[in-house]
Amino acid sequence: MKTILVTHQLPKVAFETIVNDYKIIMPDKGLISSCMLDRWIGRCDALLPTYAFKVTKEIIDRATNLEIIANFGAGYDNIDVNYAITKGILVTNSPKPVIEPTAELAFSLLLNVARRISECDRKLRSSRGIEIDVMENLGISLYGKTLGIVGMGAIGQALARRASACGMRIIYYNRKRLSQEIENAYEADWVSLNELLATSDFISLHAPATSETYHMIDIQQFNLMKPSVVLINTARGNLINERVLIHFLQKKRIFGAGLDVFENEPEIPSELLLLDNVLLSPHNGTGTIDTRVESTRYALQNIINYFEGKTLLSPVTK
């Protein structure tokens, strides 16, 4: 019987159909302990890590029986993929289940920041209260505004679908232009990154974390943005130079930001916690009950397909 080591507690219901065919090793709560890891890393045939668990060279070297790493999510920058491949270990990710929930959260952040919903809620609950006045607590309308999407993959397109329904114009930046059919579906225009930054009323980041995208939004890029822009990031924290973002928020050189990811997770700069014009979320883009179950099943299906000699759902060939 093959052994699957799961590095974080995941929904047990997702394992119900395979418990008689595989040995499942999983923490009862939270992230795997060092004691449990030490006991099982050298004995597992498959590893199912979450983003919080870093699959380093040292981990891979200790996993002497390991044949496949099935990551619990779309991003896999928590895994040393190149080293795993050199050791003959297959790597997969789980992109499909994250598409709709991540787009939902991105749009929720966008709407919340634009209409200052959380900010007004906090003020209403405070001892100071809030002034109800026709010229106070004003936000930004979505209808007729331009949304710039950086990274028009599956998640970016899912966001475009939601934004289009609210009457927003869609522009996007990709290294490669999408097909005419996809552009027509969202009435989307392909533009340069600089044009997107300069003309968008809302900007949402959906690019992967690579050496090319590190700090792709830095001081030069912020200087191109409108002072009324709302910036959303549900992708990876290091796409943005966080110190520069904080400066622009403090000086109100942009209207606001919605962040689900941070540059040095789990650390969040104290300055962000003090700002009213930023909405923070704990890397929760896929944080729904449905998605947790679906993502677990998807990762497990990659493992099952491998051991049964079937085609992998989503191999990583970095």
Summary of the structure (lengths in Angstrom):
residues: 318
radius of gyration: 21.4
end to end distance: 29.8
largest distance: 68.0
contacts: 1007
relative contact order: 0.14
helix: 37%
strand: 17%
